[in-house]
Amino acid sequence: MIPQADADIPAIFVQVASYRDPQLVPTLRDCVARAAHPGRLTFGICWQRDDGESLEEFAGDPRLRVVEVDYRESKGTCWARNKVQSLYAGEAYTLQIDSHHRFVEGWDDLLISMMAQTGSAKPILSCYAPSFDPFDLSRLRDETPWALGFDRFTPEGVLFMRPREMADWQTIVRPIPSRYFSGHFAFAPGVFCREVPYDPNYYFHGEEISIAVRAFTHGYDLFCPHRVVLWHEYTRKYRTKHWDDHVAEKGAQVPWTVRNDDSLRRNRILLGMEDGDVDFGAYGFGTARTLRDYEDYAGINFRLRLVQPYTYENRPPPNPEIYSGDAEWRARATKEFWTRIRLPDGLPAPDADVDFWYVGVHDEDGNEMHRADIPADEVARILAQPRAEFIHQYRAYRKAKTWTVWPHSPQRGWLEKVTGPLEG
């Protein structure tokens, strides 16, 4: 049981969307155990469960508000997060997480302290948390915070972010301004649950960039924490995913691919990439700022799917320049490049010991300009050709100078890397 709340300590509403996840109870257990004031915590959980799951010692705990759903009836991540937000009951703060985390000691006091350091009336602390393995907790000693950077636009129009280690974090004394929002770690004033509710019509991809923009237009300011607050499990290797279950072969009434396609189109319409007659209602933009205000702040043009070099280099917002029209955007923003990478003979074929290749392109000083991870089946296809080569696509504001291919083993970590000059 969670200790009872102290009336003098502001409450935190912890949002958890869990899909058939055996890490749910360990996450709740660690969240409570590591809090400086566990009595301040209430939990909202959308528990998308199968018949074998149990909340163990948390079953019947009055501090947990649970929407219990047969996993076969689930409609996806954003639908579940919307269910969780409906359980909000006026707590001063809210922490949105997934169901597979571990926490630092005193994480609640730390987040509230960092929020005050922002100087914003409506701050959101959010980033991709550093990783951990629930079967090897040695990574919990990693104290290097991660920040969020631009990765790419997908062909469907979703802006993808990628984590990066925060440089010189030891000298940083307060959270740093950000352009982005992470679905698995966000700390905000509690009223955020009502002011920027999750759109249940979204499925998965598009969730984070849409919330970032919508929050900004509601007057919220985005920040990355400058200290590690929690860790997140990324691999999904031990748990079933929603898209594994919700397929036509398993009798899904609406396959996940249909939900996903509808969601991606909804995201394009919201961000002005595509015309469409959609009334977003409570799931649209606020009135404190506009979509254009966000684009100017972040150096992003959604309609053209371009970003400024300043944004691509992950320099802190707001961006110092505002591009005036399509011609300037096309002339000055990052562009798409294609290059042929020819690999040396003798690279080992992927097997159970190689799960992916890192492929990166770099500038003349060795700085990474773009990264992609190539899965083992694609690696096998490349190496099966008479000459091991492939076309690599990347987005940057100028051509890269070198490439790096770096095989990764789940057992042995990073293997020997190979590098070479780029053509053209």
C-alpha positions in Angstrom: 0.0 0.0 0.0 1.1 3.6 -0.7 1.3 5.8 2.4 -1.5 8.3 2.8 -0.9 11.8 1.4 0.3 14.7 3.5 -2.1 17.7 2.9 0.8 20.1 2.9 2.7 18.3 0.1 1.4 18.9 -3.5 0.1 15.7 -5.1 1.5 14.1 -8.3 -0.8 12.2 -10.7 1.3 9.4 -12.3 -0.1 8.4 -15.7 0.7 4.8 -16.9 -0.5 3.1 -20.1 0.4 -0.6 -19.9 -0.2 -3.2 -22.6 0.4 -6.8 -21.5 3.6 -5.7 -19.7 5.2 -7.8 -17.0 7.2 -4.7 -15.9 4.1 -2.8 -14.8 4.3 -3.9 -11.1 8.1 -3.5 -10.9 7.7 0.0 -12.3 5.0 0.9 -9.8 7.0 -0.6 -7.0 10.2 1.3 -7.9 8.2 4.6 -8.5 6.8 4.4 -4.9 10.0 3.2 -3.3 12.2 5.9 -4.8 9.9 8.9 -4.1 10.9 11.3 -1.4 7.2 11.6 -0.5 5.3 8.5 -1.7 2.1 9.7 0.0 1.8 12.4 -2.6 1.4 9.9 -5.4 -1.8 8.8 -7.1 -1.8 6.6 -10.2 -4.0 6.5 -13.2 -3.5 3.3 -15.1 -5.0 2.0 -18.4 -4.3 -1.7 -17.7 -4.6 -3.5 -21.1 -4.2 -7.0 -19.6 -4.5 -10.6 -20.4 -5.9 -13.3 -18.2 -2.6 -14.1 -16.5 -1.8 -10.6 -15.2 -2.1 -9.3 -11.6 -1.4 -6.1 -9.9 0.0 -8.1 -6.9 0.4 -6.0 -3.8 -1.2 -3.0 -5.6 -4.5 -4.8 -6.2 -7.3 -2.8 -4.6 -5.0 0.0 -3.5 -7.2 3.1 -3.2 -4.5 5.4 -4.5 -4.7 3.6 -7.9 -7.4 4.5 -10.4 -7.5 1.7 -12.9 -9.3 1.4 -16.3 -9.1 -2.4 -16.8 -9.3 -3.4 -20.5 -9.1 -6.8 -22.1 -6.1 -6.3 -24.4 -8.2 -7.5 -27.4 -10.4 -4.4 -27.0 -7.5 -1.9 -26.9 -7.3 0.7 -29.7 -3.6 1.6 -29.2 -1.2 3.8 -27.2 -2.9 7.2 -27.6 -6.4 5.8 -26.9 -5.0 4.3 -23.7 -3.3 7.6 -22.7 -6.6 9.4 -23.2 -8.3 6.8 -20.9 -5.6 7.5 -18.2 -6.1 11.3 -18.4 -9.8 10.9 -17.8 -8.8 9.7 -14.3 -7.1 13.0 -13.4 -8.7 14.5 -10.2 -7.0 17.9 -9.8 -3.5 16.9 -8.6 -1.0 19.8 -8.7 1.4 17.9 -11.0 1.3 15.0 -13.5 4.0 12.6 -14.6 3.4 10.6 -17.8 5.4 7.4 -18.1 5.3 4.0 -19.7 5.0 0.8 -17.7 8.7 -0.1 -17.9 10.9 2.4 -15.9 13.2 2.7 -13.0 13.7 5.9 -10.9 16.4 7.8 -9.1 16.1 8.5 -5.3 13.9 11.5 -4.6 12.7 11.8 -8.2 9.5 13.7 -7.2 11.4 16.5 -5.3 13.9 16.6 -8.1 11.3 17.2 -10.8 9.4 19.8 -8.8 12.7 21.6 -8.1 13.7 21.5 -11.8 10.3 22.8 -12.8 10.8 25.8 -10.6 14.2 26.4 -12.2 12.7 26.9 -15.7 11.1 30.2 -14.7 8.1 29.3 -16.9 4.5 29.7 -15.8 3.6 26.5 -17.8 6.7 24.3 -18.1 6.9 20.7 -19.4 9.9 18.7 -18.6 10.3 15.9 -21.2 13.0 13.9 -22.9 13.9 10.3 -23.9 15.1 8.8 -20.7 18.4 6.9 -20.7 18.0 3.2 -21.2 18.1 0.2 -18.8 17.7 -3.5 -19.0 15.3 -5.0 -16.5 17.4 -8.2 -16.5 20.7 -6.3 -15.9 20.3 -3.2 -13.7 24.0 -2.2 -14.0 22.9 0.6 -16.4 21.1 2.4 -13.6 24.5 3.8 -12.7 24.5 5.9 -15.9 24.0 9.5 -14.7 24.3 11.2 -18.2 21.0 12.9 -19.1 19.7 12.7 -22.7 18.4 15.5 -24.8 16.1 15.3 -27.8 17.3 16.1 -31.3 15.9 16.1 -34.8 16.2 12.9 -36.8 14.0 13.0 -39.9 10.6 13.2 -41.5 9.2 9.8 -42.4 7.6 9.3 -45.8 4.2 9.5 -43.9 5.1 12.9 -42.6 5.9 12.2 -39.0 8.8 14.1 -37.5 11.1 11.6 -35.7 13.4 12.6 -32.9 16.4 10.8 -31.6 18.1 11.0 -28.2 21.6 12.3 -27.7 23.8 12.6 -24.6 23.7 16.1 -23.1 27.1 17.6 -23.6 28.8 19.1 -20.5 25.8 18.3 -18.4 27.8 18.6 -15.2 28.1 22.4 -15.8 24.4 22.9 -16.6 22.5 24.3 -13.7 18.9 24.2 -15.0 16.7 22.4 -17.6 17.4 23.4 -21.2 14.9 24.7 -23.7 13.5 22.0 -26.0 11.4 21.7 -29.2 10.0 18.3 -28.5 7.9 16.0 -26.2 8.5 12.4 -25.2 5.5 10.1 -24.6 7.3 8.0 -22.1 8.6 10.8 -19.8 6.8 14.1 -19.3 6.3 16.1 -16.1 3.9 19.1 -16.2 1.3 21.0 -14.2 -1.6 18.6 -13.5 -4.1 20.7 -15.5 -2.1 19.6 -18.6 -4.3 16.5 -18.6 -7.3 18.7 -19.3 -5.8 21.4 -21.4 -3.9 19.1 -23.8 -5.8 15.8 -23.8 -4.5 12.9 -25.9 -6.3 12.4 -29.2 -7.7 8.9 -29.0 -7.9 8.7 -32.8 -4.1 8.7 -32.9 -2.4 5.3 -32.9 1.4 5.5 -32.2 3.6 7.5 -34.5 2.8 11.2 -34.6 1.9 11.1 -30.9 5.0 13.1 -29.7 5.3 15.8 -32.3 1.5 16.5 -32.2 1.6 16.9 -28.4 4.7 19.1 -28.6 3.0 21.5 -31.0 -0.4 21.4 -29.3 1.1 22.1 -25.9 3.1 25.0 -27.3 0.0 26.6 -28.7 -1.7 26.2 -25.3 1.1 28.3 -23.8 3.3 25.5 -22.4 7.1 25.8 -22.7 9.2 22.7 -23.4 12.4 21.8 -21.5 14.8 18.8 -21.2 15.8 17.9 -17.6 19.5 18.5 -17.0 19.8 15.5 -14.6 18.7 11.9 -14.9 15.4 11.3 -13.2 14.5 7.9 -14.5 15.5 5.2 -17.0 13.4 3.6 -19.7 13.4 0.1 -21.3 13.4 0.5 -25.1 13.9 -2.9 -26.7 10.4 -4.4 -26.1 12.1 -7.8 -26.5 10.3 -9.4 -23.6 6.8 -8.2 -24.1 4.0 -8.4 -26.7 3.2 -5.2 -28.6 -0.2 -4.0 -29.6 0.6 -4.4 -33.3 1.6 -8.1 -32.6 -2.0 -8.9 -31.5 -4.1 -6.6 -33.6 -3.8 -8.2 -37.0 -6.4 -9.7 -39.3 -4.9 -13.2 -38.8 -5.8 -13.0 -35.1 -9.3 -11.9 -35.8 -8.9 -8.1 -35.1 -12.0 -6.3 -36.1 -9.9 -3.2 -37.0 -6.2 -4.2 -37.8 -3.6 -1.9 -36.4 -2.5 -1.0 -39.9 -5.9 0.6 -40.6 -5.8 2.6 -37.3 -2.2 3.6 -38.1 -3.0 4.8 -41.6 -6.0 6.9 -40.3 -3.8 8.3 -37.5 -1.0 9.3 -39.8 -3.4 11.1 -42.1 -5.0 12.9 -39.1 -1.5 14.0 -38.1 -0.7 15.4 -41.5 -3.9 17.4 -41.5 -3.3 18.8 -38.0 0.2 20.0 -38.9 -0.8 21.5 -42.3 0.8 18.9 -44.5 -2.4 17.8 -46.1 -5.9 19.3 -46.7 -8.8 17.6 -44.9 -12.1 18.4 -43.3 -11.4 17.4 -39.7 -12.9 19.1 -36.6 -10.2 18.4 -34.0 -12.2 20.0 -31.2 -10.5 19.5 -27.9 -7.7 17.7 -29.7 -6.6 20.7 -31.8 -4.5 23.8 -31.1 -4.7 26.2 -28.3 -5.2 30.0 -28.6 -2.1 31.2 -26.8 0.2 30.6 -29.8 -0.2 29.4 -33.4 1.2 26.5 -35.4 3.3 29.2 -37.2 4.6 30.4 -33.9 5.8 26.9 -33.1 7.5 26.5 -36.5 9.3 29.8 -36.1 10.4 28.8 -32.5 11.6 25.4 -33.6 12.9 26.1 -37.1 10.6 23.5 -38.7 8.4 23.8 -41.8 5.9 20.9 -41.6 4.2 21.6 -45.0 7.5 21.4 -46.8 9.0 18.9 -44.4 12.2 20.9 -43.9 14.2 22.1 -40.9 16.7 24.8 -40.6 20.4 23.9 -40.2 20.3 25.4 -36.6 17.6 22.9 -35.8 19.4 20.0 -37.5 22.5 20.8 -35.4 20.3 20.6 -32.3 21.2 24.1 -31.1 18.9 25.5 -28.3 15.6 27.1 -29.3 14.2 29.6 -30.0 15.7 29.7 -33.5 17.4 33.1 -34.2 16.2 33.3 -37.8 12.7 33.2 -39.4 12.6 32.2 -43.1 10.1 34.3 -45.0 8.7 31.9 -47.6 8.9 28.7 -49.5 11.8 29.9 -51.7 14.0 30.7 -48.8 13.1 27.5 -47.0 14.0 25.4 -50.0 17.3 27.3 -50.5 18.5 27.4 -46.9 16.9 24.4 -45.1 18.3 20.9 -44.9 17.9 18.8 -48.0 17.9 15.1 -48.9 21.1 13.5 -50.2 21.8 10.1 -51.6 25.1 8.3 -51.6 26.5 4.9 -52.5 28.4 3.2 -49.7 30.8 0.5 -51.0 31.8 -1.9 -48.2 35.1 -3.8 -48.0 35.2 -7.5 -48.6 35.2 -9.9 -45.7 32.5 -8.4 -43.5 30.8 -11.1 -41.5 27.2 -12.1 -42.4 24.6 -11.3 -39.7 23.6 -14.2 -37.4 22.1 -14.5 -34.0 25.1 -12.5 -32.7 24.5 -9.4 -34.9 21.1 -7.7 -34.6 21.7 -4.5 -36.6 24.3 -2.2 -38.2 24.7 1.5 -37.2 25.2 3.5 -40.4 26.3 7.1 -39.9 27.5 10.0 -42.1 29.8 12.6 -40.8 31.2 16.0 -41.6 34.9 16.9 -42.1 35.4 17.1 -38.4 33.9 13.7 -37.7 30.6 15.1 -36.3 27.6 12.9 -36.9 25.2 14.4 -39.4 22.7 11.5 -39.7 22.3 8.0 -38.3 20.3 5.0 -39.4 20.1 1.5 -37.9 19.8 -1.3 -40.5 18.2 -4.5 -39.3 19.8 -7.9 -39.7 17.6 -9.0 -42.6 18.5 -5.9 -44.6 22.2 -6.4 -43.8 22.0 -10.0 -45.1 20.5 -8.7 -48.3 23.3 -6.2 -48.8 26.0 -8.8 -48.1 24.4 -11.3 -50.5 25.0 -9.1 -53.5 28.1 -9.8 -55.7 29.5 -6.5 -54.4 28.6 -5.4 -50.9 27.2 -1.9 -51.5 24.0 0.0 -50.8 22.4 3.4 -51.4 22.1 5.5 -48.2 19.7 8.3 -48.0 20.2 11.1 -45.4 18.9 14.6 -44.7 21.4 17.4 -44.0 22.1 21.0 -44.9 25.3 20.0 -46.8 26.9 16.9 -48.1 28.6 14.6 -45.6 32.3 13.7 -46.1 32.6 10.2 -44.6 30.5 7.1 -43.7 30.7 4.6 -40.8 29.2 1.2 -40.6 29.3 -0.3 -37.1 27.9 -3.8 -36.4 26.2 -4.4 -33.0 25.9 -7.6 -31.1 23.3 -8.1 -28.3 25.9 -10.3 -26.5 29.2 -8.5 -27.2 28.1 -4.9 -27.8 29.6 -2.9 -30.5 32.0 -4.8 -32.9 34.7 -3.4 -35.1 33.6 -0.4 -37.2 34.5 0.3 -40.8 34.7 3.8 -42.4 35.3 5.4 -45.7 34.9 8.5 -47.9 31.6 9.4 -49.4 31.2 9.7 -53.2 30.6 13.0 -54.8 
